[in-house]
């Protein structure tokens, strides 16, 4: 139960302000539509630590806010490649595994990935893929890859993520390249493809791309798998397809910025998230691929059979830190969108 404020004040008066601030507050900067409020409330109820929650819709948005120093965040939630950038730039604090006993619940396969080989700075939160959702009541032709999606006949019937790295990567995949083939020559080849594609899109939305599909505003989407899983739960007409011309998985993580003021509370929060019953609440609300094997055991057969949450894919690549090319990609897409 939460300690009544009056009691905290009395304790504060008796033992000095430090007792009052011992629990403190936690500033969480995370992806939108990803962390259920129930989980934050549960943590506060148990620990007395208030969680201030701010959201973002892309890694790049989070990174630029953090670099600008415009928020004192205790926890951030970068995807694999952005965690890699942050580690390279000394922006993350090393984690203390002794304070994270629930790490044992995670799939060992996800603990030593290329973005953080020693598992020193990042804890997997959720993983997922990016793929195509087709409203099969409206689209009868087979849609297998990006080239099938971005066709003139689907102009103004598409929703795609507002994510520059994603968009350019899909163009690279359609050329038979990988997400790390970002030389000037490769980006020059991708540019005219992206230029054509952006003209066809009706809605760019990374927060809730499912909405345009649910409303019937569009018939095809290229979206996060968790969004596709929610659509499938709503109506089986929404089919999820992993693009045949190239797909990737993402591993979104929890990390503590080097500038965090409340590292202890941050570790407490991460360990809380790793409890199976807490992690299950996240899967119930945002059905991405849960890396917590103990939590997966608590999911229903229906949840585990959702083809967007748990696709039958082989091993997919993850994005990597691409250094300066990230800025080139941002400029490429921004220019093409504003030329519309
Ligand atoms: C949540 C989006 C998470 C996926 N809305 C991005 N890696």
Boltz pocket constraint, residues with backbone or C-beta under 6 A from the ligand:
constraints:
  - pocket:
      binder: B
      contacts: [[A, 31], [A, 32], [A, 33], [A, 34], [A, 79], [A, 128], [A, 206], [A, 207], [A, 224], [A, 250], [A, 252]]
      max_distance: 6.0
